[in-house]
Amino acid sequence: MSTPLPLLHGLSEIADRYDGFILDLWGVIHDGVELYPGVVPCLQALKQRGKRICLLSNAPRRVPAARAKLDRLGLDPALYDALHTSGEASFEALRDRPDPWHAALGPRLFHIGPPRDNDVYDGLADRVRVFDPAEADFVVNTGIDDFDETLADYEPVLQACAARGLPMLCANPDLVVVVGGRMVICAGELARRYAELGGDVRYHGKPHAPVYARCFQLLGGIPAGRILAVGDSLRTDVAGANAAGIDSLLITGGIHREELGSAWGSHPDPVRLGALVAAGGHRPTAAIPSLRW
């Protein structure tokens, strides 16, 4: 039987072990509508102790848009040192063509996603948006247009793109996200279905290595052994940290809360948590109900 996962009451119990922190946004800092209770005092305590904080989000939009959202939610920019997003990584890949897969993409893109995510490709002179898969060279997938939509709503367009054999760039690997307390599907869920249809998908964001390499740069070269990643997803946050060779702290009050059957802010049943971790195959260093000091 595996060792029970340590359950923390506050980040203060382990903060001294680390100099750098990579923090997820949705499910950790905010729920898409407001900041979670306890987040601001926790960040203040970290900064008072000289810790460096990099926010890393699978949001399918660029850093300026993500920063503007944090500003609207009332998060003081002084409480974090850097910010990186899967949308920024997607933009850079479309701009720089860093490998044969990206280099082979033609100029005409078909966008699945809302207008707020257009900055993933806006401003790229060699990319042209088209509005029919029949005219496209590839797909940029940033997720659903409306939070009430389901995977079934996107089946026709996914089928049309797959029939054309269009490669898909997924700008958000997340399957779901918590928005105002409810689960909403993300671009990763559309990409999962597209792969089932035989589509060729390339992901940008957690748990993939390039975004962690960028965060290490943004943290100023802190050794990996002194960095803690904090997130609410075993599949992306914990898996990404494991692969990057850094410790991780699982927020149990995020996307896994319903699976764990716990009230927000309360510890889940340790046996149930252990079973969930074992089933997923990605083990965090410890767990905590929410980001709090």
C-alpha positions as a LaTeX table, in Angstrom:
\begin{tabular}{lrrr}
\hline
Residue & $x$ (\AA) & $y$ (\AA) & $z$ (\AA) \\
\hline
Met1 & 0.00 & 0.00 & 0.00 \\
Ser2 & 1.37 & 3.43 & $-0.93$ \\
Thr3 & 2.27 & 6.05 & 1.66 \\
Pro4 & $-0.71$ & 8.31 & 2.47 \\
Leu5 & $-0.51$ & 11.71 & 0.81 \\
Pro6 & 0.34 & 14.50 & 3.29 \\
Leu7 & $-2.66$ & 16.81 & 3.84 \\
Leu8 & $-1.71$ & 20.40 & 4.66 \\
His9 & $-3.79$ & 22.98 & 6.51 \\
Gly10 & $-1.79$ & 25.87 & 5.05 \\
Leu11 & 1.10 & 26.56 & 2.68 \\
Ser12 & 3.07 & 27.90 & 5.65 \\
Glu13 & 3.78 & 24.28 & 6.65 \\
Ile14 & 6.12 & 23.75 & 3.67 \\
Ala15 & 6.84 & 27.22 & 2.21 \\
Asp16 & 10.35 & 27.40 & 3.69 \\
Arg17 & 11.42 & 24.45 & 1.53 \\
Tyr18 & 11.03 & 26.51 & $-1.64$ \\
Asp19 & 12.25 & 29.75 & $-3.18$ \\
Gly20 & 10.07 & 29.70 & $-6.30$ \\
Phe21 & 6.40 & 28.92 & $-6.83$ \\
Ile22 & 4.56 & 28.12 & $-10.07$ \\
Leu23 & 0.88 & 28.75 & $-9.41$ \\
Asp24 & $-2.08$ & 27.77 & $-11.56$ \\
Leu25 & $-4.82$ & 30.38 & $-12.01$ \\
Trp26 & $-8.25$ & 28.80 & $-12.59$ \\
Gly27 & $-9.09$ & 26.59 & $-9.63$ \\
Val28 & $-6.25$ & 27.97 & $-7.50$ \\
Ile29 & $-6.17$ & 31.79 & $-7.65$ \\
His30 & $-9.73$ & 32.32 & $-8.92$ \\
Asp31 & $-12.79$ & 30.50 & $-10.26$ \\
Gly32 & $-13.21$ & 32.66 & $-13.35$ \\
Val33 & $-15.53$ & 35.01 & $-11.50$ \\
Glu34 & $-13.73$ & 36.02 & $-8.30$ \\
Leu35 & $-10.57$ & 35.42 & $-6.29$ \\
Tyr36 & $-10.77$ & 32.55 & $-3.81$ \\
Pro37 & $-10.78$ & 33.41 & $-0.10$ \\
Gly38 & $-7.33$ & 33.23 & 1.43 \\
Val39 & $-5.41$ & 33.73 & $-1.82$ \\
Val40 & $-4.33$ & 37.34 & $-1.31$ \\
Pro41 & $-3.04$ & 36.84 & 2.28 \\
Cys42 & $-1.17$ & 33.73 & 1.10 \\
Leu43 & 0.54 & 35.57 & $-1.74$ \\
Gln44 & 1.34 & 38.47 & 0.57 \\
Ala45 & 2.99 & 36.07 & 3.03 \\
Leu46 & 5.09 & 34.52 & 0.26 \\
Lys47 & 6.25 & 37.90 & $-1.04$ \\
Gln48 & 7.06 & 39.09 & 2.50 \\
Arg49 & 9.41 & 36.12 & 2.72 \\
Gly50 & 11.15 & 36.97 & $-0.54$ \\
Lys51 & 9.67 & 34.13 & $-2.57$ \\
Arg52 & 9.40 & 34.41 & $-6.37$ \\
Ile53 & 6.01 & 33.64 & $-7.92$ \\
Cys54 & 5.26 & 32.74 & $-11.52$ \\
Leu55 & 1.62 & 32.32 & $-12.49$ \\
Leu56 & 1.17 & 29.63 & $-15.16$ \\
Ser57 & $-2.22$ & 29.23 & $-16.80$ \\
Asn58 & $-3.65$ & 27.05 & $-19.53$ \\
Ala59 & $-5.78$ & 30.04 & $-20.52$ \\
Pro60 & $-5.94$ & 30.18 & $-24.34$ \\
Arg61 & $-5.07$ & 33.86 & $-24.51$ \\
Arg62 & $-1.90$ & 35.87 & $-24.37$ \\
Val63 & $-0.23$ & 37.30 & $-21.28$ \\
Pro64 & $-1.57$ & 40.88 & $-21.59$ \\
Ala65 & $-5.17$ & 39.59 & $-21.70$ \\
Ala66 & $-4.57$ & 37.23 & $-18.79$ \\
Arg67 & $-3.00$ & 40.06 & $-16.77$ \\
Ala68 & $-5.95$ & 42.34 & $-17.55$ \\
Lys69 & $-8.35$ & 39.70 & $-16.20$ \\
Leu70 & $-6.36$ & 39.41 & $-12.98$ \\
Asp71 & $-6.47$ & 43.20 & $-12.68$ \\
Arg72 & $-10.27$ & 43.13 & $-13.07$ \\
Leu73 & $-10.52$ & 40.48 & $-10.37$ \\
Gly74 & $-8.51$ & 42.72 & $-8.05$ \\
Leu75 & $-5.21$ & 40.85 & $-7.85$ \\
Asp76 & $-2.39$ & 43.30 & $-7.16$ \\
Pro77 & 0.41 & 42.81 & $-9.76$ \\
Ala78 & 2.91 & 43.28 & $-6.94$ \\
Leu79 & 1.86 & 39.88 & $-5.59$ \\
Tyr80 & 3.46 & 37.95 & $-8.46$ \\
Asp81 & 6.70 & 38.25 & $-10.42$ \\
Ala82 & 5.81 & 36.70 & $-13.77$ \\
Leu83 & 2.92 & 35.32 & $-15.81$ \\
His84 & 2.87 & 32.79 & $-18.64$ \\
Thr85 & $-0.04$ & 31.20 & $-20.51$ \\
Ser86 & $-0.71$ & 28.42 & $-23.00$ \\
Gly87 & $-2.10$ & 31.12 & $-25.29$ \\
Glu88 & 1.23 & 32.94 & $-25.25$ \\
Ala89 & 3.03 & 29.68 & $-25.97$ \\
Ser90 & 0.65 & 29.02 & $-28.87$ \\
Phe91 & 1.21 & 32.48 & $-30.34$ \\
Glu92 & 4.98 & 32.08 & $-30.12$ \\
Ala93 & 4.81 & 28.67 & $-31.81$ \\
Leu94 & 2.67 & 30.02 & $-34.66$ \\
Arg95 & 5.09 & 32.94 & $-35.04$ \\
Asp96 & 8.41 & 31.10 & $-34.68$ \\
Arg97 & 7.58 & 27.67 & $-36.25$ \\
Pro98 & 9.99 & 25.94 & $-33.82$ \\
Asp99 & 9.73 & 22.41 & $-35.26$ \\
Pro100 & 8.71 & 20.52 & $-38.42$ \\
Trp101 & 5.08 & 20.17 & $-37.30$ \\
His102 & 4.60 & 23.92 & $-36.93$ \\
Ala103 & 6.73 & 24.69 & $-39.96$ \\
Ala104 & 4.43 & 22.55 & $-42.12$ \\
Leu105 & 1.28 & 24.50 & $-41.20$ \\
Gly106 & $-0.11$ & 26.52 & $-44.09$ \\
Pro107 & $-1.18$ & 30.16 & $-43.78$ \\
Arg108 & $-4.95$ & 29.67 & $-43.53$ \\
Leu109 & $-6.35$ & 28.91 & $-40.09$ \\
Phe110 & $-9.85$ & 27.98 & $-38.94$ \\
His111 & $-10.56$ & 29.07 & $-35.37$ \\
Ile112 & $-12.74$ & 27.07 & $-33.00$ \\
Gly113 & $-13.27$ & 29.36 & $-30.03$ \\
Pro114 & $-14.63$ & 32.74 & $-28.90$ \\
Pro115 & $-13.47$ & 36.17 & $-30.13$ \\
Arg116 & $-11.77$ & 36.86 & $-26.78$ \\
Asp117 & $-9.11$ & 34.32 & $-27.77$ \\
Asn118 & $-8.27$ & 35.82 & $-31.16$ \\
Asp119 & $-5.02$ & 37.24 & $-29.78$ \\
Val120 & $-3.52$ & 33.74 & $-30.09$ \\
Tyr121 & $-2.99$ & 34.52 & $-33.78$ \\
Asp122 & $-3.83$ & 38.22 & $-34.23$ \\
Gly123 & $-0.89$ & 40.25 & $-35.51$ \\
Leu124 & 0.78 & 37.38 & $-37.36$ \\
Ala125 & 1.30 & 38.68 & $-40.89$ \\
Asp126 & 1.69 & 35.22 & $-42.42$ \\
Arg127 & $-1.53$ & 33.81 & $-40.92$ \\
Val128 & $-4.98$ & 34.39 & $-42.42$ \\
Arg129 & $-8.20$ & 33.40 & $-40.70$ \\
Val130 & $-10.86$ & 31.65 & $-42.80$ \\
Phe131 & $-14.37$ & 30.77 & $-41.70$ \\
Asp132 & $-14.91$ & 27.46 & $-43.45$ \\
Pro133 & $-12.90$ & 24.29 & $-42.74$ \\
Ala134 & $-12.94$ & 23.57 & $-46.47$ \\
Glu135 & $-10.70$ & 26.62 & $-47.00$ \\
Ala136 & $-8.35$ & 26.02 & $-44.06$ \\
Asp137 & $-4.86$ & 24.54 & $-43.75$ \\
Phe138 & $-5.13$ & 23.90 & $-40.01$ \\
Val139 & $-7.30$ & 24.49 & $-36.92$ \\
Val140 & $-6.62$ & 26.69 & $-33.90$ \\
Asn141 & $-8.71$ & 25.34 & $-31.00$ \\
Thr142 & $-9.17$ & 27.62 & $-28.01$ \\
Gly143 & $-12.38$ & 26.08 & $-26.63$ \\
Ile144 & $-16.11$ & 26.69 & $-26.54$ \\
Asp145 & $-17.88$ & 29.97 & $-27.30$ \\
Asp146 & $-20.41$ & 29.80 & $-24.47$ \\
Phe147 & $-20.13$ & 28.17 & $-21.05$ \\
Asp148 & $-23.47$ & 26.38 & $-21.56$ \\
Glu149 & $-22.25$ & 24.51 & $-24.64$ \\
Thr150 & $-21.35$ & 20.82 & $-24.62$ \\
Leu151 & $-19.08$ & 18.56 & $-26.63$ \\
Ala152 & $-22.06$ & 17.48 & $-28.73$ \\
Asp153 & $-22.51$ & 21.07 & $-29.94$ \\
Tyr154 & $-19.06$ & 20.85 & $-31.57$ \\
Glu155 & $-19.35$ & 17.40 & $-33.11$ \\
Pro156 & $-20.35$ & 18.69 & $-36.58$ \\
Val157 & $-17.44$ & 21.12 & $-36.89$ \\
Leu158 & $-14.96$ & 18.59 & $-35.50$ \\
Gln159 & $-16.23$ & 16.03 & $-38.00$ \\
Ala160 & $-15.85$ & 18.56 & $-40.83$ \\
Cys161 & $-12.26$ & 19.40 & $-39.85$ \\
Ala162 & $-11.34$ & 15.75 & $-39.41$ \\
Ala163 & $-12.76$ & 14.89 & $-42.83$ \\
Arg164 & $-10.35$ & 17.44 & $-44.32$ \\
Gly165 & $-7.43$ & 16.00 & $-42.33$ \\
Leu166 & $-6.64$ & 19.39 & $-40.79$ \\
Pro167 & $-3.95$ & 19.41 & $-38.09$ \\
Met168 & $-5.16$ & 21.04 & $-34.86$ \\
Leu169 & $-3.20$ & 23.35 & $-32.57$ \\
Cys170 & $-4.82$ & 23.16 & $-29.12$ \\
Ala171 & $-4.16$ & 26.30 & $-27.08$ \\
Asn172 & $-5.52$ & 24.88 & $-23.82$ \\
Pro173 & $-4.92$ & 21.22 & $-22.88$ \\
Asp174 & $-7.41$ & 21.36 & $-19.98$ \\
Leu175 & $-10.47$ & 19.12 & $-20.29$ \\
Val176 & $-12.59$ & 21.12 & $-17.84$ \\
Val177 & $-12.39$ & 24.22 & $-15.68$ \\
Val178 & $-14.35$ & 25.53 & $-12.70$ \\
Val179 & $-16.29$ & 28.69 & $-13.57$ \\
Gly180 & $-18.28$ & 30.20 & $-10.72$ \\
Gly181 & $-18.53$ & 26.81 & $-9.03$ \\
Arg182 & $-19.60$ & 24.74 & $-12.06$ \\
Met183 & $-17.63$ & 22.59 & $-14.47$ \\
Val184 & $-17.20$ & 23.85 & $-18.04$ \\
Ile185 & $-15.45$ & 21.97 & $-20.85$ \\
Cys186 & $-12.26$ & 23.38 & $-22.34$ \\
Ala187 & $-10.31$ & 23.14 & $-25.58$ \\
Gly188 & $-8.61$ & 19.99 & $-24.36$ \\
Glu189 & $-11.92$ & 18.14 & $-24.39$ \\
Leu190 & $-12.55$ & 19.19 & $-27.99$ \\
Ala191 & $-9.01$ & 18.09 & $-28.86$ \\
Arg192 & $-9.52$ & 14.74 & $-27.13$ \\
Arg193 & $-12.57$ & 14.10 & $-29.30$ \\
Tyr194 & $-10.73$ & 15.31 & $-32.40$ \\
Ala195 & $-7.97$ & 12.79 & $-31.75$ \\
Glu196 & $-10.63$ & 10.08 & $-31.43$ \\
Leu197 & $-11.79$ & 11.07 & $-34.91$ \\
Gly198 & $-8.27$ & 10.54 & $-36.18$ \\
Gly199 & $-7.17$ & 14.17 & $-36.01$ \\
Asp200 & $-3.54$ & 15.21 & $-35.54$ \\
Val201 & $-3.32$ & 17.42 & $-32.43$ \\
Arg202 & $-0.43$ & 19.44 & $-31.01$ \\
Tyr203 & $-0.85$ & 20.92 & $-27.53$ \\
His204 & 0.64 & 24.00 & $-25.88$ \\
Gly205 & 0.52 & 24.45 & $-22.10$ \\
Lys206 & 0.60 & 22.18 & $-19.08$ \\
Pro207 & 1.65 & 19.37 & $-18.73$ \\
His208 & 4.05 & 19.83 & $-21.66$ \\
Ala209 & 7.70 & 20.62 & $-21.00$ \\
Pro210 & 8.20 & 23.92 & $-22.89$ \\
Val211 & 5.96 & 25.98 & $-20.58$ \\
Tyr212 & 7.88 & 24.76 & $-17.53$ \\
Ala213 & 11.20 & 25.60 & $-19.16$ \\
Arg214 & 9.86 & 29.12 & $-19.73$ \\
Cys215 & 8.71 & 29.40 & $-16.11$ \\
Phe216 & 12.14 & 28.34 & $-14.88$ \\
Gln217 & 13.58 & 31.22 & $-16.90$ \\
Leu218 & 11.01 & 33.64 & $-15.51$ \\
Leu219 & 11.83 & 32.54 & $-11.97$ \\
Gly220 & 15.43 & 33.56 & $-12.53$ \\
Gly221 & 17.25 & 30.24 & $-12.44$ \\
Ile222 & 16.05 & 28.91 & $-9.09$ \\
Pro223 & 17.12 & 25.23 & $-8.81$ \\
Ala224 & 14.36 & 22.75 & $-9.60$ \\
Gly225 & 14.59 & 21.28 & $-6.11$ \\
Arg226 & 13.56 & 24.65 & $-4.65$ \\
Ile227 & 10.46 & 25.14 & $-6.84$ \\
Leu228 & 6.90 & 24.09 & $-5.97$ \\
Ala229 & 4.08 & 23.89 & $-8.51$ \\
Val230 & 0.56 & 24.41 & $-7.16$ \\
Gly231 & $-2.49$ & 23.35 & $-9.16$ \\
Asp232 & $-5.87$ & 21.64 & $-9.02$ \\
Ser233 & $-5.45$ & 19.12 & $-11.86$ \\
Leu234 & $-3.68$ & 15.79 & $-11.55$ \\
Arg235 & $-3.67$ & 15.44 & $-15.34$ \\
Thr236 & $-1.98$ & 18.77 & $-16.11$ \\
Asp237 & $-0.57$ & 20.50 & $-13.01$ \\
Val238 & 0.72 & 17.46 & $-11.15$ \\
Ala239 & 1.71 & 15.50 & $-14.26$ \\
Gly240 & 3.58 & 18.52 & $-15.61$ \\
Ala241 & 5.42 & 19.08 & $-12.35$ \\
Asn242 & 6.35 & 15.40 & $-12.12$ \\
Ala243 & 7.78 & 15.47 & $-15.64$ \\
Ala244 & 9.65 & 18.72 & $-14.96$ \\
Gly245 & 11.28 & 17.29 & $-11.85$ \\
Ile246 & 9.71 & 19.67 & $-9.33$ \\
Asp247 & 7.49 & 19.16 & $-6.29$ \\
Ser248 & 3.76 & 19.75 & $-6.56$ \\
Leu249 & 0.88 & 20.66 & $-4.28$ \\
Leu250 & $-2.62$ & 19.54 & $-5.28$ \\
Ile251 & $-5.54$ & 21.87 & $-4.53$ \\
Thr252 & $-8.37$ & 19.45 & $-3.74$ \\
Gly253 & $-11.09$ & 22.12 & $-3.91$ \\
Gly254 & $-10.72$ & 22.60 & $-7.68$ \\
Ile255 & $-11.77$ & 20.36 & $-10.56$ \\
His256 & $-11.48$ & 17.16 & $-8.50$ \\
Arg257 & $-13.74$ & 18.37 & $-5.67$ \\
Glu258 & $-16.86$ & 16.56 & $-6.90$ \\
Glu259 & $-14.91$ & 13.33 & $-7.41$ \\
Leu260 & $-13.56$ & 13.64 & $-3.88$ \\
Gly261 & $-16.96$ & 14.48 & $-2.41$ \\
Ser262 & $-15.62$ & 17.21 & $-0.13$ \\
Ala263 & $-16.96$ & 20.64 & 0.72 \\
Trp264 & $-14.91$ & 23.57 & $-0.55$ \\
Gly265 & $-12.20$ & 24.44 & 1.97 \\
Ser266 & $-12.37$ & 21.06 & 3.73 \\
His267 & $-9.99$ & 18.13 & 3.53 \\
Pro268 & $-11.20$ & 15.20 & 1.42 \\
Asp269 & $-11.34$ & 11.66 & 2.72 \\
Pro270 & $-7.70$ & 10.46 & 2.60 \\
Val271 & $-8.64$ & 7.03 & 1.25 \\
Arg272 & $-10.72$ & 8.56 & $-1.53$ \\
Leu273 & $-7.93$ & 10.99 & $-2.38$ \\
Gly274 & $-5.39$ & 8.18 & $-2.44$ \\
Ala275 & $-7.55$ & 6.16 & $-4.82$ \\
Leu276 & $-7.96$ & 9.15 & $-7.15$ \\
Val277 & $-4.21$ & 9.78 & $-7.22$ \\
Ala278 & $-3.46$ & 6.11 & $-7.80$ \\
Ala279 & $-5.97$ & 5.90 & $-10.65$ \\
Gly280 & $-4.51$ & 8.96 & $-12.37$ \\
Gly281 & $-0.90$ & 7.83 & $-12.04$ \\
His282 & 0.40 & 11.30 & $-11.14$ \\
Arg283 & 1.36 & 11.78 & $-7.50$ \\
Pro284 & 1.67 & 15.23 & $-5.88$ \\
Thr285 & 4.04 & 15.92 & $-3.03$ \\
Ala286 & 1.14 & 16.95 & $-0.80$ \\
Ala287 & $-2.45$ & 18.18 & $-0.94$ \\
Ile288 & $-4.32$ & 21.16 & 0.49 \\
Pro289 & $-8.01$ & 22.17 & 0.23 \\
Ser290 & $-7.29$ & 25.66 & $-1.16$ \\
Leu291 & $-4.43$ & 28.12 & $-1.56$ \\
Arg292 & $-4.14$ & 29.57 & 1.94 \\
Trp293 & $-1.37$ & 30.43 & 4.32 \\
\hline
\end{tabular}
